[in-house]
Every structure is written in C-alpha cells, then in structure tokens.
Amino acid sequence: MYCKKIKARNFRNIEEAEVSFSEGVNVLVGENAQGKTNLLEAIFYLSVGKSFRAAHSSEIIRFGEEMSEISVDYRDTDRDKNIRMQIFKDKRRVVEINRLRVDKMSEIIGSFRAVLFCPEHLSLIKDGPSVRRNYLDIAISRLYPMYIKSLQRYNYILKQRNLLIKNAYNDRQSFDATVDLWSEQLAYEAAVISKYRAEFIKRVDASVGKIFFDMTGEREKTAISYLPSVRLDENEIKDTVSSAEKYKEALSSSHEREIAMGATLYGIHKDDIDIRLNGKQARIFASQGQQRSLALALKIAEGEICREEFGDHPVLLLDDVLSELDGSRREYLTGKLTDHQVIMTSCEELSYEGAKRIRVENGRYTEEN
C-alpha cells in the first residue's frame, strides 16, 4: 500500500496544498512550525478518522475558516482508491470513499492503512493504561471490523450501566431490577474484546522481541503481556463463554463498591499491557532512550502484523524520529525502510539515498528533486 497524493485545504496552517509522494522514502524538510507534522496529521486522520494531536476535530480547522477538507489518493493490492473528508466547526464530518458517501466514520478504518510514530508515543511506555488501551483499539480495529462493532456496543452498555450505578442511591429498586441484565451484556462484549486483545498482544510480544533483539545487537530482551482487569488464564481467554462468566461474576460481586465509587469497576476499560525490558518494568526502570526505542518497536510491530494480515505494508509515518535516536538505532531503522513507503519529517538536512525531498515552508510544499 502506498499514498500517491494528499490534498489539504484549511487544515491547520495549510491554506491549500497538493503533495505527491514516491513509493519509497519521502522526507519533509523544514524548520519547526512550518507544516511538516500537519501534513502527517492529515494523512493519519484519513487512516483512522481522528487526530493524534487534537482532542476535537474542530481544532484542526484553519483559524478564521468554517471547514477543512482533506483527501488521499492511494493504492492497495487491488486498485487505486480515494478517501475524502470535510470537517466542519460544528463537529459535522462528511466522508466519501471512492466518491461514495459513507454514514459512519468507522467505515474508513482499515481502508487506507498508515502507522504513525512521533515523539509523543513515548507515552505508550511512560503514561497510564488508557494510552495503551487506545493503542490497542486503533491497531486491532484496522485488522478486524468486528472488533470495532464489539467495542462500540461495549462502550454503550458501559455508559448505561454507569448511569444506573450513579442513580442507585436515589433509585435502588431500579438498580436491583436491571443491573444483572446490563452486567450480562457487558460481560459478553468484554469477553469478545479480551480475546482479540490477548491474541494481538501475543503477536506484538513476538514481533517486538525480534525487533528489539536486532535493534540492540542482541543485548536487550523484552516481554509484553496482557493484563485484563479480571484474572483470566489462557484457556478462559480463548473460550468466550468461560471468559464472560468470569467477568459477570466479578461485576455481580462488586455492586456495593461500585455504588460507592460511582462507576463500573471491572471490564476491558480497566485493561493494561505489561511492558518489560530485561525482566523489569520499562515504565519505571528503562531509560528514556530505551523507552523511546520500545515505543518505536511497538509501532513497527503494528505495521508488521498489518502486513501479515493484508499482504502489504501500511504507509509508515515518522515524525521527527531519526533525530531522537542514537547511531545504532538510527541505522537499524533506516535499514527497515527499504520495503515500505515512508513519509518522514526532519528539521535536519538528511541525506537519504533515493529519497524524495519536499521542502516545507509556511504551509507550502515544494519538491526538491
């Protein structure tokens, strides 16, 4: 898969731009705050339907404008395709795939596949569980459309169950009459999602282990494992019925605590990933350089699993990554780029053989070769 062309209008500081890419390595070169990362953001937005920098879509609209428009021409294993999106200040979004309008944003996920790594992804190692759950949800959603549907159902049920819990002090009768129905539905979706997550993390563990082993010259060893909020053994995770029973049991035994806390205490919204380096928790004991390398390995692994599923690599987006790596890790990464389309940003005047260079200045993009 490769991105042939991106068009953007009123997106961040980009008034209007049309940028074509080669199938190999493409380098966006320029000073800070000129629009390099903005272009990557537009490409990534068309892959997952959300920004990696903005909490709300309206934030990406150029100051003083009412709407933004972005589109990507790309090619996958089948044929040339297009995704076009309009984003409005009132939070409306209009999406077309191959010039046909789609009603749900989730329909674009898995169509144009791009994997992003940026310095902020250090949070995958350093920050709390919600960051790692978000990583899982985006990565797995691109592989399996059924995961998205199950996650949407889970979030709806969780919202309704939490409302029931919050109202329990004033209406205990309704709580007692209906909580088990919500718990049963929540437990089933949790079991489905847990199975997807456990299988994905098992593949990530194997891939990251190999990547990090090669990246560090066989000096360091990783271990990544799934931490569900309910204790499940490997057989229970594989068996949705058994897993659902364990979730239901945990939910049913915690009513009074949940009412006191005002929220559902068990479920996939409490999951985490345990990431270890040389047997120790990376979040606590790894250096910042090691944490950055681990985060990069997680994203490369995401791309490798994508390739295994679909037969081609996703587009690899690298935002100011090489400047953050030491010599050996930079050499390893550049060696891995030969069979990908890569679109990277840099403030340095990188000399990368065969790369297409695009100069970026104040939201304008000029080919240099």
C-alpha positions as CSV (number, residue, x, y, z in Angstrom):
1,M,0.0,0.0,0.0
2,Y,1.2,3.5,-0.7
3,C,-0.1,7.0,-0.6
4,K,0.0,8.6,-4.0
5,K,-1.2,12.1,-3.2
6,I,-2.6,14.1,-0.3
7,K,-4.7,17.2,-0.8
8,A,-5.5,19.6,2.1
9,R,-7.4,22.8,2.4
10,N,-7.8,24.9,5.5
11,F,-6.1,22.2,7.6
12,R,-4.0,23.7,10.5
13,N,-1.7,26.2,8.8
14,I,-2.2,24.8,5.3
15,E,-4.4,27.1,3.2
16,E,-4.3,24.8,0.2
17,A,-1.8,22.1,-0.8
18,E,-1.4,19.1,-3.1
19,V,1.6,16.9,-2.4
20,S,2.6,13.7,-4.4
21,F,4.8,11.0,-2.9
22,S,7.1,8.4,-4.3
23,E,6.6,4.7,-3.4
24,G,9.8,4.7,-1.4
25,V,11.2,7.1,1.2
26,N,9.8,10.7,1.3
27,V,11.4,13.4,3.5
28,L,9.5,16.6,4.5
29,V,12.3,19.0,5.4
30,G,11.9,22.4,7.1
31,E,12.2,24.4,10.2
32,N,9.8,23.9,13.2
33,A,6.2,25.1,12.9
34,Q,6.2,25.2,9.1
35,G,3.6,22.4,8.5
36,K,5.6,19.2,8.3
37,T,3.7,17.5,11.1
38,N,0.4,19.0,9.9
39,L,0.7,17.1,6.7
40,L,1.4,13.8,8.5
41,E,-1.6,14.6,10.7
42,A,-3.9,14.9,7.6
43,I,-2.6,11.6,6.2
44,F,-3.1,9.8,9.5
45,Y,-6.6,11.4,10.0
46,L,-7.7,9.8,6.8
47,S,-6.5,6.4,8.0
48,V,-8.2,6.3,11.4
49,G,-10.8,9.1,11.4
50,K,-9.2,11.0,14.3
51,S,-6.2,13.3,15.0
52,F,-3.2,12.2,17.0
53,R,-2.8,15.8,18.3
54,A,-6.3,17.3,18.8
55,A,-9.0,16.3,21.2
56,H,-11.7,17.7,19.0
57,S,-11.9,17.7,15.2
58,S,-12.8,21.4,15.0
59,E,-9.3,22.2,16.3
60,I,-7.7,21.2,13.0
61,I,-9.6,23.8,11.0
62,R,-7.5,26.8,9.9
63,F,-8.1,29.9,12.0
64,G,-10.9,32.0,10.7
65,E,-12.4,29.3,8.4
66,E,-15.6,27.3,8.8
67,M,-14.5,23.9,7.5
68,S,-11.5,21.9,6.4
69,E,-11.2,19.4,3.5
70,I,-8.6,16.6,3.1
71,S,-8.4,13.8,0.6
72,V,-5.9,11.0,-0.1
73,D,-5.3,9.0,-3.3
74,Y,-3.7,5.7,-2.5
75,R,-3.2,2.2,-4.0
76,D,-3.6,-1.1,-2.2
77,T,-3.2,-4.6,-3.5
78,D,-6.4,-4.3,-5.6
79,R,-6.5,-0.9,-7.2
80,D,-6.4,2.9,-6.9
81,K,-8.7,4.3,-4.3
82,N,-9.6,7.7,-2.7
83,I,-10.9,8.9,0.7
84,R,-12.2,12.4,1.0
85,M,-13.3,14.2,4.2
86,Q,-14.9,17.5,5.1
87,I,-14.7,18.6,8.8
88,F,-16.9,21.4,10.0
89,K,-16.7,23.7,13.0
90,D,-20.0,22.4,14.3
91,K,-18.3,18.9,14.6
92,R,-20.1,17.5,11.5
93,R,-18.0,15.4,9.1
94,V,-18.8,14.3,5.6
95,V,-16.8,11.3,4.3
96,E,-16.6,9.7,0.9
97,I,-14.8,6.5,-0.1
98,N,-14.2,6.3,-3.9
99,R,-16.7,9.2,-4.3
100,L,-19.5,7.3,-2.4
101,R,-20.7,8.9,0.8
102,V,-20.5,6.7,3.9
103,D,-22.6,7.3,7.0
104,K,-20.2,6.0,9.7
105,M,-16.7,7.1,10.4
106,S,-15.8,3.6,11.4
107,E,-16.2,2.5,7.8
108,I,-12.9,4.2,6.8
109,I,-10.9,2.3,9.4
110,G,-8.9,-0.5,7.6
111,S,-9.3,1.1,4.1
112,F,-6.2,3.3,4.0
113,R,-3.7,1.8,6.4
114,A,-1.0,4.1,7.9
115,V,1.1,3.6,11.0
116,L,2.4,6.7,12.8
117,F,5.3,7.1,15.1
118,C,6.0,10.5,16.8
119,P,7.9,11.6,19.9
120,E,4.6,11.8,21.8
121,H,4.4,8.0,21.5
122,L,6.8,7.7,24.3
123,S,3.6,7.9,26.4
124,L,2.9,4.3,25.4
125,I,5.6,3.3,27.8
126,K,5.6,6.2,30.4
127,D,1.9,7.1,30.8
128,G,-1.2,5.4,32.2
129,P,-3.2,2.4,30.9
130,S,-5.6,4.5,28.9
131,V,-2.8,5.4,26.4
132,R,-2.0,1.7,25.9
133,R,-5.7,0.8,25.5
134,N,-6.1,3.4,22.8
135,Y,-3.1,1.9,21.0
136,L,-4.7,-1.5,21.1
137,D,-8.1,-0.2,20.0
138,I,-6.7,1.6,16.9
139,A,-4.4,-1.2,15.9
140,I,-6.9,-4.0,16.3
141,S,-9.8,-2.1,14.7
142,R,-7.8,-1.9,11.5
143,L,-7.4,-5.6,11.4
144,Y,-10.9,-6.7,12.4
145,P,-14.0,-4.7,11.7
146,M,-15.9,-6.9,14.2
147,Y,-13.7,-5.6,17.0
148,I,-14.9,-2.0,16.3
149,K,-18.6,-3.1,16.5
150,S,-18.0,-5.0,19.7
151,L,-16.1,-2.0,21.2
152,Q,-18.9,0.3,20.3
153,R,-21.5,-2.0,21.9
154,Y,-19.3,-2.3,25.0
155,N,-19.0,1.5,25.4
156,Y,-22.7,2.0,25.0
157,I,-23.5,-0.7,27.6
158,L,-20.9,0.7,30.0
159,K,-22.4,4.1,29.7
160,Q,-25.9,2.8,30.6
161,R,-24.6,0.7,33.4
162,N,-22.6,3.6,34.9
163,L,-25.8,5.8,34.7
164,L,-27.6,3.1,36.6
165,I,-24.9,3.0,39.3
166,K,-24.9,6.7,39.7
167,N,-28.7,6.7,40.2
168,A,-28.6,3.8,42.7
169,Y,-28.7,6.0,45.8
170,N,-31.9,7.6,44.7
171,D,-33.5,4.6,43.0
172,R,-32.1,1.4,44.4
173,Q,-35.2,-0.6,43.2
174,S,-34.4,0.1,39.5
175,F,-30.7,-0.8,40.1
176,D,-31.5,-4.1,41.7
177,A,-34.1,-4.9,39.0
178,T,-31.9,-4.3,35.9
179,V,-28.2,-4.3,36.9
180,D,-27.7,-8.0,36.1
181,L,-29.1,-7.6,32.6
182,W,-26.6,-4.8,31.9
183,S,-23.8,-6.9,33.6
184,E,-24.5,-9.9,31.4
185,Q,-24.3,-7.9,28.2
186,L,-21.2,-6.1,29.3
187,A,-19.5,-9.3,30.3
188,Y,-20.2,-10.9,26.9
189,E,-18.7,-8.0,25.0
190,A,-15.7,-7.8,27.4
191,A,-15.0,-11.5,26.7
192,V,-15.0,-10.9,22.9
193,I,-12.7,-7.9,23.2
194,S,-10.4,-9.6,25.7
195,K,-9.9,-12.4,23.2
196,Y,-8.9,-10.0,20.4
197,R,-6.6,-8.1,22.7
198,A,-4.9,-11.2,24.1
199,E,-4.2,-12.6,20.6
200,F,-2.9,-9.3,19.3
201,I,-0.6,-8.7,22.3
202,K,0.8,-12.2,21.9
203,R,1.7,-11.3,18.3
204,V,3.1,-8.0,19.4
205,D,5.2,-9.6,22.0
206,A,6.8,-12.0,19.5
207,S,7.4,-9.2,16.9
208,V,8.8,-6.6,19.4
209,G,11.1,-9.2,20.9
210,K,12.7,-9.9,17.5
211,I,12.8,-6.1,16.6
212,F,14.4,-5.1,19.8
213,F,16.8,-8.1,19.8
214,D,18.0,-6.9,16.3
215,M,17.9,-3.2,17.2
216,T,20.1,-3.5,20.2
217,G,22.5,-6.0,18.8
218,E,21.1,-8.9,20.9
219,R,21.9,-7.0,24.2
220,E,18.3,-6.5,25.5
221,K,15.2,-8.6,25.8
222,T,11.6,-7.6,26.0
223,A,8.4,-9.2,27.3
224,I,4.9,-7.8,26.7
225,S,1.8,-9.3,28.2
226,Y,-1.9,-8.7,28.6
227,L,-3.3,-7.5,31.9
228,P,-7.1,-7.9,31.9
229,S,-9.0,-6.4,34.9
230,V,-10.4,-9.8,35.7
231,R,-7.9,-12.6,36.2
232,L,-8.2,-15.0,33.2
233,D,-6.0,-17.9,32.3
234,E,-5.1,-18.6,28.7
235,N,-7.8,-21.2,28.2
236,E,-10.5,-18.9,29.6
237,I,-9.5,-16.0,27.3
238,K,-9.8,-18.3,24.3
239,D,-13.3,-19.5,25.4
240,T,-15.7,-16.6,25.2
241,V,-18.3,-18.4,27.3
242,S,-15.9,-19.1,30.2
243,S,-14.4,-15.6,30.0
244,A,-17.9,-14.0,30.0
245,E,-18.8,-15.9,33.1
246,K,-15.7,-14.6,34.9
247,Y,-16.5,-11.0,34.0
248,K,-20.1,-11.5,35.1
249,E,-19.0,-13.0,38.4
250,A,-16.7,-10.0,39.1
251,L,-19.4,-7.5,38.2
252,S,-22.1,-9.3,40.3
253,S,-19.9,-9.4,43.4
254,S,-19.0,-5.7,43.4
255,H,-22.3,-3.8,43.5
256,E,-21.8,-2.0,46.8
257,R,-18.3,-1.0,45.9
258,E,-19.4,0.2,42.5
259,I,-22.2,2.3,44.0
260,A,-19.7,3.8,46.5
261,M,-17.3,4.6,43.6
262,G,-20.0,5.7,41.2
263,A,-18.6,3.6,38.3
264,T,-18.2,0.1,36.9
265,L,-15.0,-1.4,38.4
266,Y,-14.4,-4.4,36.1
267,G,-14.2,-4.7,32.3
268,I,-11.9,-4.1,29.4
269,H,-12.0,-0.3,30.1
270,K,-9.6,-1.2,33.0
271,D,-7.2,-3.3,31.0
272,D,-3.4,-2.6,30.6
273,I,-0.3,-4.0,29.0
274,D,2.7,-5.0,31.0
275,I,5.9,-4.0,29.1
276,R,9.2,-5.3,30.5
277,L,12.8,-4.8,29.4
278,N,15.4,-7.3,30.7
279,G,12.8,-8.5,33.2
280,K,12.0,-5.1,34.7
281,Q,9.0,-2.8,34.2
282,A,10.0,-0.5,31.4
283,R,7.8,2.4,32.7
284,I,9.9,2.5,35.9
285,F,13.4,1.2,35.1
286,A,14.1,1.8,31.4
287,S,16.0,4.9,30.4
288,Q,14.3,7.5,28.2
289,G,16.3,6.2,25.2
290,Q,15.2,2.7,25.9
291,Q,11.6,3.8,26.3
292,R,11.7,5.6,23.0
293,S,13.1,2.5,21.3
294,L,10.4,0.3,22.9
295,A,7.7,2.6,21.7
296,L,9.1,2.6,18.2
297,A,9.3,-1.2,18.2
298,L,5.6,-1.3,19.2
299,K,4.7,0.8,16.2
300,I,6.9,-1.2,13.8
301,A,5.3,-4.4,15.2
302,E,1.9,-2.9,14.5
303,G,2.9,-2.4,10.9
304,E,4.4,-6.0,10.6
305,I,1.1,-7.5,11.9
306,C,-0.8,-5.4,9.4
307,R,1.4,-6.8,6.6
308,E,0.8,-10.4,7.8
309,E,-3.0,-9.8,7.7
310,F,-3.3,-8.0,4.4
311,G,-0.2,-8.9,2.4
312,D,1.3,-5.5,2.1
313,H,3.0,-2.9,4.4
314,P,1.0,0.1,5.7
315,V,2.4,3.5,5.0
316,L,4.9,4.4,7.7
317,L,4.7,7.9,9.0
318,L,7.7,9.1,11.1
319,D,7.5,12.5,12.7
320,D,11.0,13.8,13.6
321,V,12.1,10.3,14.7
322,L,15.6,9.9,13.5
323,S,16.9,12.9,15.4
324,E,15.7,11.3,18.6
325,L,17.7,8.0,18.0
326,D,21.3,7.2,18.6
327,G,23.5,5.9,15.8
328,S,22.9,2.2,16.0
329,R,19.1,2.6,16.4
330,R,19.0,5.1,13.5
331,E,21.0,2.6,11.3
332,Y,18.6,-0.2,12.2
333,L,15.5,1.9,11.4
334,T,16.8,3.1,8.1
335,G,17.6,-0.5,7.2
336,K,14.0,-1.4,7.8
337,L,12.6,1.2,5.5
338,T,13.6,-0.5,2.2
339,D,10.3,-2.3,1.6
340,H,7.9,0.3,3.0
341,Q,6.6,3.6,1.7
342,V,7.9,6.0,4.3
343,I,6.9,9.7,4.8
344,M,9.1,11.3,7.4
345,T,9.7,14.8,8.8
346,S,13.0,16.3,9.7
347,C,14.5,19.6,10.7
348,E,17.9,18.3,9.7
349,E,19.1,18.2,6.1
350,L,19.0,14.5,5.9
351,S,21.0,12.7,3.2
352,Y,19.0,9.6,2.4
353,E,19.9,7.9,-0.8
354,G,16.9,7.6,-3.2
355,A,14.6,9.7,-1.0
356,K,12.2,12.2,-2.4
357,R,12.7,15.5,-0.6
358,I,9.9,18.0,-0.1
359,R,10.8,21.5,1.3
360,V,8.2,22.8,3.7
361,E,7.8,26.5,4.5
362,N,4.7,28.2,6.0
363,G,2.3,25.5,4.9
364,R,3.7,25.3,1.4
365,Y,5.3,22.2,-0.1
366,T,8.0,22.2,-2.8
367,E,9.6,19.2,-4.4
368,E,13.4,19.5,-4.5
369,N,14.3,16.5,-6.7
